[in-house]
Amino acid sequence: MRPLLMPLAERVGRRALWRRGARSQWLMTRYGRMHCYDSSGSGNLPTIALLHGLAAAATPFGPLLMRLRKDTRRILAPDHLGHGFSAGRTAPLTPTSLLGATRETLDRLLDEPAIVVGNSLGGAIAVRYALSSPQNVKALVLVSPAGAHCDDNEWRELKRLFAMTTRADAAVFFRRVYHEPPWFLSLVAHELPACMASAPVRSLLFGASNTTALRPEELEALDVPVMLVWGQEERLLPDSNLAYFRRHLPRGTRIERPDGFGHSPHIDAPDALADLIVDFARQIEASRLVES
């Protein structure tokens, strides 16, 4: 069944963001047409870019985006290629095309180095963006990032969760993703299997393996401040992934394990996540002033 309520909710959310001052930027990249929210802020902290996860979109960042505006100069939140309001592709979506479209979008929109915040798949993209466009990245905030090496059983379990076919499967998925699933998700649970069966999601998910994962040398090569946020209620990704990032992220990485944070804390606890991001940004700015 073609989803109806989920796209409608996303359009309503976009209009709500427009009414509160965010605007939509549209950019044509070599990979496809990209949509990105662009909101000016009233603070003095650097620009923040928000990158969402697989089968998600930028619109659910709305509450976090609004809470960050008072402390930052600007916030960008692109929809990944084939997600949200960004156009799909006839060719299978790959990590290369996904990163390429995001890189072109941020490279063209950023007018200063940004603090790049990536959740889930967005965390893996944030790492690779920092490595490919280091001049545009001031720091990274990785929130339950994907991209760690997994053993065969972990890959099978993760892909099984996404390869849902029933409303009951969707309910299980929501319980794994959120600390406390919002009530309204029960209204769209029957549409989630069709969303997960979309060509962009399936091509990315079923093409994922340790050959596409973040390599230790990639994580170790990061030359910007990093904060890793991994909630105590993380139930989607295995504990081994946290261990992998602890082992290979640069020395000095700030690691936060907040209570009440599931896999998507911008939904579970947007105020608390905003506080962590702002505190980290202020820490970076203070260090810069001391060094200068």
Secondary structure, DSSP 8 states (H G I E B T S, - for coil): ----HHHHHHHHHHHHHHHTT-EEEEEEETTEEEEEEEEE-SSSB--EEEE--TT--SGGGHHHHHHHTTTBSEEEEE--TTSTTS---SS---HHHHHHHHHHHHHHH-SS-EEEEEETHHHHHHHHHHHH-GGGEEEEEEES-------HHHHHHHHHHHS--SHHHHHHHHHHH-SS--TTHHHHGGGHHHHHTSHHHHHHHHT-STTTS--HHHHHT--S-EEEE--TT--SS-HHHHHHHHHHS-TT-EEE--TT--S-HHHH-HHHHHHHHHHHHHHHHHHHHHH-
